[in-house]
Amino acid sequence: MFTERFANLTPYTPGEQPRDMKYIKLNTNENPYPPSPGITDFLKSMDIEQLRLYPDPSSLRLRRTIAEHYGVDAENVFTGNGSDEVLSFCYYAFFESSRGQLLFPEHSYSFYPVYAEYYGIDYFKVPLNRDFSINLEAFLEKETATGVIFPNPNAPTGMCIGLREIDSFLSKFPKNRVVVIDEAYVDFGADSAVPLIRKYRNLLIVQTFSKSRSLAGARLGYAIGDGALIRALNIVKDSFNSYPVDAITQELGILAIKDTAHFEKTITAITAVRNEVSTALQNLGWEVLPSKSNFIFTRKDKVSGKKVYEWLKAEGILVRHFNHPGIEDFIRITIGRKHDMKAFLDLIADYMQTDT
Ligand SMILES: *Cc1c(COP(=O)(O)O)cnc(C)c1O
């Protein structure tokens, strides 16, 4: 019954969304705060009759709002059903094995190899530096690459690369190959490379409403880049699903972008708690990678990441553990509200009393 290509699929494993008991959920980098209050008002009073109609297939008002926010034109913006879908379209449009391997960091978003397998694109995982930062120089060592994708800040390390280093990398990378920077976490303290899209027509920035704008449930992502790249993504979209962003979500996106006060308030709260939790863990003897995201990646000598993860889960707190050689000692903790993080830190202190 099933095709060979289907039998060969290895799907992405998302963080657990448990139904069995109530956990403090610090495992999928969701935002602990609700979206903009304007969204509540909109949903309560929305014109439900409008749902009979198909949405605007090109999300024009939403794209204009995003474009205005970043100081680009609407023709530089593409929107999709979550940034995962946008990334999938990028793979289809820009990467193929006949032009070399797709390069991405060894420890990174685990969807990157999944899409490569799905589209049959050969890839190479570029090792991180010893301090777990992304080694952009090493991306230049491959003689031919079909393209590059990396997150900034990286996941699951949370570490970021500065704009000057990205600029220098792009100046040396072939101009006829696309570089995708996945900025899912950029709002939590890194510099966006959007200003570089005019200088580098092969640069595409991908962002999402899921993390910094508290809309993971609405599924909305976007890409910003040269008009030629955006037109290519539109051709892929219209060959697959002309209406990926539903009518409600288009409105929610506009409201979320426009509410800069709510955005800044929640970002400030999350980054402050992140810095406090990092310091508290360091005081307990944990190594914390310097995070510019809404999560931290941490380990402690002689403590098994898998065991802490399991213990925390049994105690009602979900974090993320990756059983990948090189990072298997770490746990990744999403920054939640202050009282949830206090509960987490108290449990870590207990764990060290009992187990080490
Ligand atoms: C969360 C995440 C995404 C996906 O975001 P959606 O817009 O919810 O699909 C993409 N890239 C990275 C690195 C992420 O962590």
The ligand as an SDF file (V2000), in Angstrom:
LIG
                    3D

 15 15  0  0  0  0  0  0  0  0999 V2000
   10.1700   26.8410   17.0980 C   0  0  0  0  0  0  0  0  0  0  0  0
   11.1410   26.8580   15.9580 C   0  0  0  0  0  0  0  0  0  0  0  0
   10.7060   26.9210   14.6390 C   0  0  0  0  0  0  0  0  0  0  0  0
    9.2790   26.6730   14.2320 C   0  0  0  0  0  0  0  0  0  0  0  0
    8.4290   27.6090   14.5280 O   0  0  0  0  0  0  0  0  0  0  0  0
    6.9080   27.5460   14.0040 P   0  0  0  0  0  0  0  0  0  0  0  0
    6.7460   28.9020   13.4270 O   0  0  0  0  0  0  0  0  0  0  0  0
    6.1040   27.3100   15.2250 O   0  0  0  0  0  0  0  0  0  0  0  0
    6.7580   26.4710   12.9690 O   0  0  0  0  0  0  0  0  0  0  0  0
   11.6520   27.0620   13.6350 C   0  0  0  0  0  0  0  0  0  0  0  0
   12.9560   27.0840   13.9100 N   0  0  0  0  0  0  0  0  0  0  0  0
   13.4200   26.9770   15.1640 C   0  0  0  0  0  0  0  0  0  0  0  0
   14.8750   26.9920   15.4100 C   0  0  0  0  0  0  0  0  0  0  0  0
   12.5190   26.8490   16.2240 C   0  0  0  0  0  0  0  0  0  0  0  0
   12.9630   26.6630   17.4620 O   0  0  0  0  0  0  0  0  0  0  0  0
  1  2  1  0
  2  3  1  0
  2 14  2  0
  3  4  1  0
  3 10  2  0
  4  5  1  0
  5  6  1  0
  6  7  2  0
  6  8  1  0
  6  9  1  0
 10 11  1  0
 11 12  2  0
 12 13  1  0
 12 14  1  0
 14 15  1  0
M  END
$$$$
